[in-house]
Amino acid sequence: MFSLFSNFKQAGHAATRGFGLIELLVSISLMVLVLAIVLVQQTAFNGSVLLRSQAFEIALQIREVQLNAVSVAAATDAGTG
């Protein structure tokens, strides 16, 4: 069977299993860096979604006021007619 560590065993080196301290520190630091970037982007994304939601809410309220004004104007015109 082919082994990736066959060259180390033949040269007299023992094949180690698992992560060493340096590999563990490097992998944790990379995960922390990626997590920090994701969190910053998530915050910016949440801000843009909130802004868009508020803009739609204001547009909806303006449209409701317009419809209410038209219906009141039509009712007063029909009453005076």
PyMOL Python script that loads the backbone (N, CA, C, O; Angstrom):
from pymol import cmd

cmd.read_pdbstr("""\
ATOM      1  N   MET A   1       0.841  -1.187   0.000  1.00  0.00           N
ATOM      2  CA  MET A   1       0.000   0.000   0.000  1.00  0.00           C
ATOM      3  C   MET A   1       0.883   1.248   0.000  1.00  0.00           C
ATOM      4  O   MET A   1       1.910   1.288   0.679  1.00  0.00           O
ATOM      5  N   PHE A   2       0.489   2.240  -0.746  1.00  0.00           N
ATOM      6  CA  PHE A   2       1.266   3.464  -0.882  1.00  0.00           C
ATOM      7  C   PHE A   2       1.027   4.361   0.323  1.00  0.00           C
ATOM      8  O   PHE A   2      -0.116   4.564   0.733  1.00  0.00           O
ATOM      9  N   SER A   3       2.077   4.886   0.879  1.00  0.00           N
ATOM     10  CA  SER A   3       1.966   5.767   2.039  1.00  0.00           C
ATOM     11  C   SER A   3       2.629   7.099   1.715  1.00  0.00           C
ATOM     12  O   SER A   3       3.681   7.142   1.076  1.00  0.00           O
ATOM     13  N   LEU A   4       2.017   8.160   2.151  1.00  0.00           N
ATOM     14  CA  LEU A   4       2.580   9.485   1.918  1.00  0.00           C
ATOM     15  C   LEU A   4       3.848   9.702   2.733  1.00  0.00           C
ATOM     16  O   LEU A   4       4.708  10.494   2.348  1.00  0.00           O
ATOM     17  N   PHE A   5       3.964   9.006   3.850  1.00  0.00           N
ATOM     18  CA  PHE A   5       5.107   9.190   4.726  1.00  0.00           C
ATOM     19  C   PHE A   5       6.174   8.127   4.527  1.00  0.00           C
ATOM     20  O   PHE A   5       7.036   7.952   5.388  1.00  0.00           O
ATOM     21  N   SER A   6       6.135   7.423   3.424  1.00  0.00           N
ATOM     22  CA  SER A   6       7.091   6.343   3.209  1.00  0.00           C
ATOM     23  C   SER A   6       8.518   6.871   3.108  1.00  0.00           C
ATOM     24  O   SER A   6       9.454   6.203   3.547  1.00  0.00           O
ATOM     25  N   ASN A   7       8.698   8.064   2.533  1.00  0.00           N
ATOM     26  CA  ASN A   7      10.040   8.635   2.422  1.00  0.00           C
ATOM     27  C   ASN A   7      10.598   8.995   3.796  1.00  0.00           C
ATOM     28  O   ASN A   7      11.795   8.840   4.038  1.00  0.00           O
ATOM     29  N   PHE A   8       9.742   9.472   4.692  1.00  0.00           N
ATOM     30  CA  PHE A   8      10.200   9.830   6.028  1.00  0.00           C
ATOM     31  C   PHE A   8      10.603   8.579   6.818  1.00  0.00           C
ATOM     32  O   PHE A   8      11.597   8.585   7.544  1.00  0.00           O
ATOM     33  N   LYS A   9       9.828   7.525   6.669  1.00  0.00           N
ATOM     34  CA  LYS A   9      10.137   6.298   7.390  1.00  0.00           C
ATOM     35  C   LYS A   9      11.448   5.693   6.891  1.00  0.00           C
ATOM     36  O   LYS A   9      12.225   5.156   7.681  1.00  0.00           O
ATOM     37  N   GLN A  10      11.692   5.776   5.604  1.00  0.00           N
ATOM     38  CA  GLN A  10      12.917   5.202   5.049  1.00  0.00           C
ATOM     39  C   GLN A  10      14.137   6.017   5.467  1.00  0.00           C
ATOM     40  O   GLN A  10      15.233   5.475   5.609  1.00  0.00           O
ATOM     41  N   ALA A  11      13.944   7.316   5.663  1.00  0.00           N
ATOM     42  CA  ALA A  11      15.075   8.158   6.033  1.00  0.00           C
ATOM     43  C   ALA A  11      15.336   8.123   7.531  1.00  0.00           C
ATOM     44  O   ALA A  11      16.273   8.766   8.005  1.00  0.00           O
ATOM     45  N   GLY A  12      14.534   7.391   8.279  1.00  0.00           N
ATOM     46  CA  GLY A  12      14.760   7.293   9.707  1.00  0.00           C
ATOM     47  C   GLY A  12      13.911   8.255  10.523  1.00  0.00           C
ATOM     48  O   GLY A  12      14.060   8.319  11.743  1.00  0.00           O
ATOM     49  N   HIS A  13      13.025   9.002   9.878  1.00  0.00           N
ATOM     50  CA  HIS A  13      12.151   9.931  10.589  1.00  0.00           C
ATOM     51  C   HIS A  13      10.846   9.230  10.929  1.00  0.00           C
ATOM     52  O   HIS A  13      10.325   8.448  10.133  1.00  0.00           O
ATOM     53  N   ALA A  14      10.331   9.510  12.098  1.00  0.00           N
ATOM     54  CA  ALA A  14       9.042   8.933  12.487  1.00  0.00           C
ATOM     55  C   ALA A  14       7.933   9.802  11.916  1.00  0.00           C
ATOM     56  O   ALA A  14       7.984  11.030  11.996  1.00  0.00           O
ATOM     57  N   ALA A  15       6.937   9.153  11.343  1.00  0.00           N
ATOM     58  CA  ALA A  15       5.796   9.896  10.809  1.00  0.00           C
ATOM     59  C   ALA A  15       4.936  10.352  11.980  1.00  0.00           C
ATOM     60  O   ALA A  15       4.527   9.544  12.815  1.00  0.00           O
ATOM     61  N   THR A  16       4.664  11.654  12.036  1.00  0.00           N
ATOM     62  CA  THR A  16       3.853  12.181  13.143  1.00  0.00           C
ATOM     63  C   THR A  16       2.406  12.246  12.714  1.00  0.00           C
ATOM     64  O   THR A  16       2.098  12.371  11.529  1.00  0.00           O
ATOM     65  N   ARG A  17       1.531  12.162  13.679  1.00  0.00           N
ATOM     66  CA  ARG A  17       0.104  12.247  13.398  1.00  0.00           C
ATOM     67  C   ARG A  17      -0.438  13.516  14.039  1.00  0.00           C
ATOM     68  O   ARG A  17       0.045  13.952  15.083  1.00  0.00           O
ATOM     69  N   GLY A  18      -1.442  14.101  13.405  1.00  0.00           N
ATOM     70  CA  GLY A  18      -2.102  15.273  13.965  1.00  0.00           C
ATOM     71  C   GLY A  18      -1.349  16.551  13.650  1.00  0.00           C
ATOM     72  O   GLY A  18      -0.421  16.578  12.841  1.00  0.00           O
ATOM     73  N   PHE A  19      -1.780  17.607  14.318  1.00  0.00           N
ATOM     74  CA  PHE A  19      -1.199  18.923  14.106  1.00  0.00           C
ATOM     75  C   PHE A  19      -0.144  19.206  15.164  1.00  0.00           C
ATOM     76  O   PHE A  19      -0.269  18.806  16.322  1.00  0.00           O
ATOM     77  N   GLY A  20       0.881  19.896  14.740  1.00  0.00           N
ATOM     78  CA  GLY A  20       1.848  20.418  15.695  1.00  0.00           C
ATOM     79  C   GLY A  20       1.360  21.761  16.205  1.00  0.00           C
ATOM     80  O   GLY A  20       0.331  22.264  15.755  1.00  0.00           O
ATOM     81  N   LEU A  21       2.077  22.328  17.120  1.00  0.00           N
ATOM     82  CA  LEU A  21       1.665  23.594  17.717  1.00  0.00           C
ATOM     83  C   LEU A  21       1.638  24.715  16.683  1.00  0.00           C
ATOM     84  O   LEU A  21       0.707  25.520  16.677  1.00  0.00           O
ATOM     85  N   ILE A  22       2.617  24.780  15.829  1.00  0.00           N
ATOM     86  CA  ILE A  22       2.684  25.839  14.815  1.00  0.00           C
ATOM     87  C   ILE A  22       1.529  25.710  13.828  1.00  0.00           C
ATOM     88  O   ILE A  22       0.891  26.704  13.483  1.00  0.00           O
ATOM     89  N   GLU A  23       1.260  24.496  13.376  1.00  0.00           N
ATOM     90  CA  GLU A  23       0.154  24.300  12.435  1.00  0.00           C
ATOM     91  C   GLU A  23      -1.177  24.677  13.065  1.00  0.00           C
ATOM     92  O   GLU A  23      -2.042  25.267  12.417  1.00  0.00           O
ATOM     93  N   LEU A  24      -1.330  24.327  14.343  1.00  0.00           N
ATOM     94  CA  LEU A  24      -2.565  24.661  15.048  1.00  0.00           C
ATOM     95  C   LEU A  24      -2.733  26.171  15.186  1.00  0.00           C
ATOM     96  O   LEU A  24      -3.827  26.692  14.970  1.00  0.00           O
ATOM     97  N   LEU A  25      -1.674  26.871  15.538  1.00  0.00           N
ATOM     98  CA  LEU A  25      -1.737  28.331  15.668  1.00  0.00           C
ATOM     99  C   LEU A  25      -2.020  29.000  14.326  1.00  0.00           C
ATOM    100  O   LEU A  25      -2.796  29.953  14.261  1.00  0.00           O
ATOM    101  N   VAL A  26      -1.405  28.513  13.268  1.00  0.00           N
ATOM    102  CA  VAL A  26      -1.628  29.087  11.939  1.00  0.00           C
ATOM    103  C   VAL A  26      -3.066  28.847  11.492  1.00  0.00           C
ATOM    104  O   VAL A  26      -3.709  29.754  10.964  1.00  0.00           O
ATOM    105  N   SER A  27      -3.573  27.644  11.699  1.00  0.00           N
ATOM    106  CA  SER A  27      -4.947  27.363  11.260  1.00  0.00           C
ATOM    107  C   SER A  27      -5.961  28.160  12.075  1.00  0.00           C
ATOM    108  O   SER A  27      -6.949  28.639  11.518  1.00  0.00           O
ATOM    109  N   ILE A  28      -5.742  28.312  13.379  1.00  0.00           N
ATOM    110  CA  ILE A  28      -6.658  29.111  14.199  1.00  0.00           C
ATOM    111  C   ILE A  28      -6.601  30.568  13.787  1.00  0.00           C
ATOM    112  O   ILE A  28      -7.637  31.228  13.711  1.00  0.00           O
ATOM    113  N   SER A  29      -5.401  31.086  13.518  1.00  0.00           N
ATOM    114  CA  SER A  29      -5.298  32.492  13.118  1.00  0.00           C
ATOM    115  C   SER A  29      -5.960  32.730  11.762  1.00  0.00           C
ATOM    116  O   SER A  29      -6.562  33.782  11.550  1.00  0.00           O
ATOM    117  N   LEU A  30      -5.859  31.775  10.848  1.00  0.00           N
ATOM    118  CA  LEU A  30      -6.546  31.920   9.561  1.00  0.00           C
ATOM    119  C   LEU A  30      -8.066  31.898   9.735  1.00  0.00           C
ATOM    120  O   LEU A  30      -8.780  32.665   9.088  1.00  0.00           O
ATOM    121  N   MET A  31      -8.554  31.023  10.603  1.00  0.00           N
ATOM    122  CA  MET A  31     -10.000  30.986  10.846  1.00  0.00           C
ATOM    123  C   MET A  31     -10.485  32.285  11.488  1.00  0.00           C
ATOM    124  O   MET A  31     -11.559  32.781  11.146  1.00  0.00           O
ATOM    125  N   VAL A  32      -9.707  32.836  12.408  1.00  0.00           N
ATOM    126  CA  VAL A  32     -10.074  34.104  13.046  1.00  0.00           C
ATOM    127  C   VAL A  32     -10.086  35.236  12.017  1.00  0.00           C
ATOM    128  O   VAL A  32     -10.974  36.088  12.039  1.00  0.00           O
ATOM    129  N   LEU A  33      -9.118  35.243  11.132  1.00  0.00           N
ATOM    130  CA  LEU A  33      -9.056  36.273  10.096  1.00  0.00           C
ATOM    131  C   LEU A  33     -10.262  36.189   9.167  1.00  0.00           C
ATOM    132  O   LEU A  33     -10.875  37.209   8.852  1.00  0.00           O
ATOM    133  N   VAL A  34     -10.604  34.986   8.727  1.00  0.00           N
ATOM    134  CA  VAL A  34     -11.763  34.811   7.851  1.00  0.00           C
ATOM    135  C   VAL A  34     -13.042  35.198   8.584  1.00  0.00           C
ATOM    136  O   VAL A  34     -13.916  35.842   8.003  1.00  0.00           O
ATOM    137  N   LEU A  35     -13.162  34.818   9.837  1.00  0.00           N
ATOM    138  CA  LEU A  35     -14.346  35.160  10.626  1.00  0.00           C
ATOM    139  C   LEU A  35     -14.483  36.668  10.788  1.00  0.00           C
ATOM    140  O   LEU A  35     -15.591  37.199  10.708  1.00  0.00           O
ATOM    141  N   ALA A  36     -13.376  37.363  11.013  1.00  0.00           N
ATOM    142  CA  ALA A  36     -13.421  38.821  11.149  1.00  0.00           C
ATOM    143  C   ALA A  36     -13.883  39.478   9.853  1.00  0.00           C
ATOM    144  O   ALA A  36     -14.678  40.417   9.887  1.00  0.00           O
ATOM    145  N   ILE A  37     -13.403  39.005   8.735  1.00  0.00           N
ATOM    146  CA  ILE A  37     -13.816  39.566   7.445  1.00  0.00           C
ATOM    147  C   ILE A  37     -15.302  39.322   7.207  1.00  0.00           C
ATOM    148  O   ILE A  37     -16.014  40.211   6.740  1.00  0.00           O
ATOM    149  N   VAL A  38     -15.767  38.121   7.527  1.00  0.00           N
ATOM    150  CA  VAL A  38     -17.186  37.801   7.342  1.00  0.00           C
ATOM    151  C   VAL A  38     -18.062  38.670   8.233  1.00  0.00           C
ATOM    152  O   VAL A  38     -19.106  39.150   7.791  1.00  0.00           O
ATOM    153  N   LEU A  39     -17.656  38.878   9.470  1.00  0.00           N
ATOM    154  CA  LEU A  39     -18.455  39.693  10.380  1.00  0.00           C
ATOM    155  C   LEU A  39     -18.536  41.152   9.924  1.00  0.00           C
ATOM    156  O   LEU A  39     -19.591  41.778  10.031  1.00  0.00           O
ATOM    157  N   VAL A  40     -17.437  41.686   9.422  1.00  0.00           N
ATOM    158  CA  VAL A  40     -17.457  43.062   8.914  1.00  0.00           C
ATOM    159  C   VAL A  40     -18.387  43.168   7.715  1.00  0.00           C
ATOM    160  O   VAL A  40     -19.176  44.108   7.619  1.00  0.00           O
ATOM    161  N   GLN A  41     -18.298  42.213   6.809  1.00  0.00           N
ATOM    162  CA  GLN A  41     -19.165  42.230   5.629  1.00  0.00           C
ATOM    163  C   GLN A  41     -20.626  42.034   6.015  1.00  0.00           C
ATOM    164  O   GLN A  41     -21.511  42.637   5.409  1.00  0.00           O
ATOM    165  N   GLN A  42     -20.887  41.199   7.014  1.00  0.00           N
ATOM    166  CA  GLN A  42     -22.256  40.966   7.465  1.00  0.00           C
ATOM    167  C   GLN A  42     -22.858  42.233   8.051  1.00  0.00           C
ATOM    168  O   GLN A  42     -24.029  42.528   7.812  1.00  0.00           O
ATOM    169  N   THR A  43     -22.080  42.981   8.809  1.00  0.00           N
ATOM    170  CA  THR A  43     -22.562  44.231   9.387  1.00  0.00           C
ATOM    171  C   THR A  43     -22.913  45.232   8.283  1.00  0.00           C
ATOM    172  O   THR A  43     -23.951  45.890   8.352  1.00  0.00           O
ATOM    173  N   ALA A  44     -22.064  45.347   7.281  1.00  0.00           N
ATOM    174  CA  ALA A  44     -22.344  46.260   6.170  1.00  0.00           C
ATOM    175  C   ALA A  44     -23.577  45.807   5.402  1.00  0.00           C
ATOM    176  O   ALA A  44     -24.393  46.634   4.994  1.00  0.00           O
ATOM    177  N   PHE A  45     -23.717  44.507   5.204  1.00  0.00           N
ATOM    178  CA  PHE A  45     -24.879  43.974   4.502  1.00  0.00           C
ATOM    179  C   PHE A  45     -26.163  44.243   5.285  1.00  0.00           C
ATOM    180  O   PHE A  45     -27.176  44.630   4.701  1.00  0.00           O
ATOM    181  N   ASN A  46     -26.126  44.041   6.596  1.00  0.00           N
ATOM    182  CA  ASN A  46     -27.306  44.297   7.424  1.00  0.00           C
ATOM    183  C   ASN A  46     -27.712  45.762   7.362  1.00  0.00           C
ATOM    184  O   ASN A  46     -28.902  46.076   7.343  1.00  0.00           O
ATOM    185  N   GLY A  47     -26.737  46.657   7.332  1.00  0.00           N
ATOM    186  CA  GLY A  47     -27.044  48.080   7.232  1.00  0.00           C
ATOM    187  C   GLY A  47     -27.729  48.424   5.917  1.00  0.00           C
ATOM    188  O   GLY A  47     -28.670  49.217   5.895  1.00  0.00           O
ATOM    189  N   SER A  48     -27.268  47.839   4.833  1.00  0.00           N
ATOM    190  CA  SER A  48     -27.877  48.126   3.535  1.00  0.00           C
ATOM    191  C   SER A  48     -29.285  47.541   3.447  1.00  0.00           C
ATOM    192  O   SER A  48     -30.176  48.153   2.859  1.00  0.00           O
ATOM    193  N   VAL A  49     -29.487  46.359   4.031  1.00  0.00           N
ATOM    194  CA  VAL A  49     -30.826  45.759   4.025  1.00  0.00           C
ATOM    195  C   VAL A  49     -31.785  46.591   4.857  1.00  0.00           C
ATOM    196  O   VAL A  49     -32.932  46.800   4.462  1.00  0.00           O
ATOM    197  N   LEU A  50     -31.325  47.069   6.006  1.00  0.00           N
ATOM    198  CA  LEU A  50     -32.165  47.911   6.861  1.00  0.00           C
ATOM    199  C   LEU A  50     -32.524  49.210   6.151  1.00  0.00           C
ATOM    200  O   LEU A  50     -33.670  49.654   6.227  1.00  0.00           O
ATOM    201  N   LEU A  51     -31.579  49.819   5.468  1.00  0.00           N
ATOM    202  CA  LEU A  51     -31.841  51.053   4.732  1.00  0.00           C
ATOM    203  C   LEU A  51     -32.855  50.825   3.621  1.00  0.00           C
ATOM    204  O   LEU A  51     -33.763  51.635   3.435  1.00  0.00           O
ATOM    205  N   ARG A  52     -32.709  49.736   2.884  1.00  0.00           N
ATOM    206  CA  ARG A  52     -33.636  49.418   1.805  1.00  0.00           C
ATOM    207  C   ARG A  52     -35.041  49.152   2.358  1.00  0.00           C
ATOM    208  O   ARG A  52     -36.033  49.570   1.761  1.00  0.00           O
ATOM    209  N   SER A  53     -35.121  48.469   3.476  1.00  0.00           N
ATOM    210  CA  SER A  53     -36.409  48.177   4.100  1.00  0.00           C
ATOM    211  C   SER A  53     -37.103  49.467   4.537  1.00  0.00           C
ATOM    212  O   SER A  53     -38.309  49.621   4.338  1.00  0.00           O
ATOM    213  N   GLN A  54     -36.363  50.374   5.118  1.00  0.00           N
ATOM    214  CA  GLN A  54     -36.941  51.647   5.546  1.00  0.00           C
ATOM    215  C   GLN A  54     -37.402  52.479   4.349  1.00  0.00           C
ATOM    216  O   GLN A  54     -38.426  53.158   4.422  1.00  0.00           O
ATOM    217  N   ALA A  55     -36.651  52.428   3.253  1.00  0.00           N
ATOM    218  CA  ALA A  55     -37.054  53.160   2.052  1.00  0.00           C
ATOM    219  C   ALA A  55     -38.362  52.614   1.490  1.00  0.00           C
ATOM    220  O   ALA A  55     -39.228  53.388   1.082  1.00  0.00           O
ATOM    221  N   PHE A  56     -38.517  51.282   1.462  1.00  0.00           N
ATOM    222  CA  PHE A  56     -39.768  50.692   1.000  1.00  0.00           C
ATOM    223  C   PHE A  56     -40.924  51.034   1.935  1.00  0.00           C
ATOM    224  O   PHE A  56     -42.043  51.268   1.476  1.00  0.00           O
ATOM    225  N   GLU A  57     -40.667  51.066   3.226  1.00  0.00           N
ATOM    226  CA  GLU A  57     -41.704  51.408   4.199  1.00  0.00           C
ATOM    227  C   GLU A  57     -42.181  52.852   4.009  1.00  0.00           C
ATOM    228  O   GLU A  57     -43.380  53.125   4.067  1.00  0.00           O
ATOM    229  N   ILE A  58     -41.251  53.761   3.785  1.00  0.00           N
ATOM    230  CA  ILE A  58     -41.627  55.163   3.547  1.00  0.00           C
ATOM    231  C   ILE A  58     -42.407  55.294   2.245  1.00  0.00           C
ATOM    232  O   ILE A  58     -43.397  56.023   2.195  1.00  0.00           O
ATOM    233  N   ALA A  59     -41.982  54.604   1.196  1.00  0.00           N
ATOM    234  CA  ALA A  59     -42.692  54.656  -0.080  1.00  0.00           C
ATOM    235  C   ALA A  59     -44.106  54.100   0.066  1.00  0.00           C
ATOM    236  O   ALA A  59     -45.045  54.633  -0.527  1.00  0.00           O
ATOM    237  N   LEU A  60     -44.265  53.039   0.846  1.00  0.00           N
ATOM    238  CA  LEU A  60     -45.584  52.467   1.075  1.00  0.00           C
ATOM    239  C   LEU A  60     -46.482  53.443   1.830  1.00  0.00           C
ATOM    240  O   LEU A  60     -47.656  53.591   1.490  1.00  0.00           O
ATOM    241  N   GLN A  61     -45.949  54.100   2.836  1.00  0.00           N
ATOM    242  CA  GLN A  61     -46.750  55.068   3.591  1.00  0.00           C
ATOM    243  C   GLN A  61     -47.148  56.262   2.728  1.00  0.00           C
ATOM    244  O   GLN A  61     -48.268  56.759   2.845  1.00  0.00           O
ATOM    245  N   ILE A  62     -46.254  56.723   1.873  1.00  0.00           N
ATOM    246  CA  ILE A  62     -46.588  57.829   0.967  1.00  0.00           C
ATOM    247  C   ILE A  62     -47.703  57.402   0.015  1.00  0.00           C
ATOM    248  O   ILE A  62     -48.628  58.169  -0.253  1.00  0.00           O
ATOM    249  N   ARG A  63     -47.609  56.182  -0.490  1.00  0.00           N
ATOM    250  CA  ARG A  63     -48.645  55.688  -1.409  1.00  0.00           C
ATOM    251  C   ARG A  63     -49.995  55.561  -0.699  1.00  0.00           C
ATOM    252  O   ARG A  63     -51.028  55.864  -1.295  1.00  0.00           O
ATOM    253  N   GLU A  64     -50.005  55.121   0.555  1.00  0.00           N
ATOM    254  CA  GLU A  64     -51.254  55.025   1.313  1.00  0.00           C
ATOM    255  C   GLU A  64     -51.869  56.406   1.532  1.00  0.00           C
ATOM    256  O   GLU A  64     -53.087  56.564   1.446  1.00  0.00           O
ATOM    257  N   VAL A  65     -51.039  57.397   1.812  1.00  0.00           N
ATOM    258  CA  VAL A  65     -51.536  58.763   2.002  1.00  0.00           C
ATOM    259  C   VAL A  65     -52.117  59.293   0.690  1.00  0.00           C
ATOM    260  O   VAL A  65     -53.154  59.956   0.693  1.00  0.00           O
ATOM    261  N   GLN A  66     -51.451  59.001  -0.434  1.00  0.00           N
ATOM    262  CA  GLN A  66     -51.969  59.437  -1.734  1.00  0.00           C
ATOM    263  C   GLN A  66     -53.333  58.809  -2.016  1.00  0.00           C
ATOM    264  O   GLN A  66     -54.258  59.496  -2.448  1.00  0.00           O
ATOM    265  N   LEU A  67     -53.455  57.516  -1.773  1.00  0.00           N
ATOM    266  CA  LEU A  67     -54.733  56.847  -2.016  1.00  0.00           C
ATOM    267  C   LEU A  67     -55.828  57.382  -1.102  1.00  0.00           C
ATOM    268  O   LEU A  67     -56.974  57.544  -1.522  1.00  0.00           O
ATOM    269  N   ASN A  68     -55.470  57.655   0.149  1.00  0.00           N
ATOM    270  CA  ASN A  68     -56.440  58.210   1.082  1.00  0.00           C
ATOM    271  C   ASN A  68     -56.888  59.599   0.634  1.00  0.00           C
ATOM    272  O   ASN A  68     -58.070  59.932   0.719  1.00  0.00           O
ATOM    273  N   ALA A  69     -55.951  60.398   0.162  1.00  0.00           N
ATOM    274  CA  ALA A  69     -56.293  61.746  -0.297  1.00  0.00           C
ATOM    275  C   ALA A  69     -57.197  61.692  -1.525  1.00  0.00           C
ATOM    276  O   ALA A  69     -58.132  62.486  -1.633  1.00  0.00           O
ATOM    277  N   VAL A  70     -56.940  60.784  -2.440  1.00  0.00           N
ATOM    278  CA  VAL A  70     -57.772  60.658  -3.636  1.00  0.00           C
ATOM    279  C   VAL A  70     -59.176  60.196  -3.264  1.00  0.00           C
ATOM    280  O   VAL A  70     -60.159  60.698  -3.809  1.00  0.00           O
ATOM    281  N   SER A  71     -59.277  59.246  -2.340  1.00  0.00           N
ATOM    282  CA  SER A  71     -60.598  58.749  -1.962  1.00  0.00           C
ATOM    283  C   SER A  71     -61.385  59.802  -1.196  1.00  0.00           C
ATOM    284  O   SER A  71     -62.602  59.883  -1.363  1.00  0.00           O
ATOM    285  N   VAL A  72     -60.748  60.599  -0.375  1.00  0.00           N
ATOM    286  CA  VAL A  72     -61.443  61.684   0.341  1.00  0.00           C
ATOM    287  C   VAL A  72     -61.885  62.744  -0.656  1.00  0.00           C
ATOM    288  O   VAL A  72     -62.998  63.260  -0.550  1.00  0.00           O
ATOM    289  N   ALA A  73     -61.034  63.080  -1.625  1.00  0.00           N
ATOM    290  CA  ALA A  73     -61.396  64.080  -2.624  1.00  0.00           C
ATOM    291  C   ALA A  73     -62.571  63.587  -3.469  1.00  0.00           C
ATOM    292  O   ALA A  73     -63.467  64.364  -3.801  1.00  0.00           O
ATOM    293  N   ALA A  74     -62.571  62.299  -3.816  1.00  0.00           N
ATOM    294  CA  ALA A  74     -63.675  61.762  -4.609  1.00  0.00           C
ATOM    295  C   ALA A  74     -64.962  61.744  -3.805  1.00  0.00           C
ATOM    296  O   ALA A  74     -66.036  61.972  -4.362  1.00  0.00           O
ATOM    297  N   ALA A  75     -64.880  61.479  -2.513  1.00  0.00           N
ATOM    298  CA  ALA A  75     -66.088  61.457  -1.662  1.00  0.00           C
ATOM    299  C   ALA A  75     -66.647  62.860  -1.467  1.00  0.00           C
ATOM    300  O   ALA A  75     -67.865  63.039  -1.433  1.00  0.00           O
ATOM    301  N   THR A  76     -65.791  63.842  -1.341  1.00  0.00           N
ATOM    302  CA  THR A  76     -66.304  65.210  -1.164  1.00  0.00           C
ATOM    303  C   THR A  76     -66.871  65.743  -2.472  1.00  0.00           C
ATOM    304  O   THR A  76     -67.831  66.513  -2.448  1.00  0.00           O
ATOM    305  N   ASP A  77     -66.307  65.357  -3.612  1.00  0.00           N
ATOM    306  CA  ASP A  77     -66.851  65.786  -4.899  1.00  0.00           C
ATOM    307  C   ASP A  77     -68.217  65.144  -5.130  1.00  0.00           C
ATOM    308  O   ASP A  77     -69.120  65.800  -5.649  1.00  0.00           O
ATOM    309  N   ALA A  78     -68.382  63.907  -4.764  1.00  0.00           N
ATOM    310  CA  ALA A  78     -69.656  63.203  -4.952  1.00  0.00           C
ATOM    311  C   ALA A  78     -70.712  63.757  -4.006  1.00  0.00           C
ATOM    312  O   ALA A  78     -71.891  63.770  -4.359  1.00  0.00           O
ATOM    313  N   GLY A  79     -70.330  64.218  -2.812  1.00  0.00           N
ATOM    314  CA  GLY A  79     -71.281  64.750  -1.840  1.00  0.00           C
ATOM    315  C   GLY A  79     -71.787  66.138  -2.196  1.00  0.00           C
ATOM    316  O   GLY A  79     -72.905  66.503  -1.832  1.00  0.00           O
ATOM    317  N   THR A  80     -70.976  66.912  -2.903  1.00  0.00           N
ATOM    318  CA  THR A  80     -71.366  68.282  -3.244  1.00  0.00           C
ATOM    319  C   THR A  80     -72.101  68.347  -4.572  1.00  0.00           C
ATOM    320  O   THR A  80     -72.729  69.357  -4.888  1.00  0.00           O
ATOM    321  N   GLY A  81     -72.026  67.282  -5.345  1.00  0.00           N
ATOM    322  CA  GLY A  81     -72.504  67.195  -6.692  1.00  0.00           C
ATOM    323  C   GLY A  81     -73.865  67.494  -6.965  1.00  0.00           C
ATOM    324  O   GLY A  81     -74.293  67.424  -8.118  1.00  0.00           O
TER     325      GLY A  81
END
""", "prot")
cmd.dss("prot")
cmd.show_as("cartoon", "prot")
cmd.util.cbc("prot")
cmd.orient("prot")
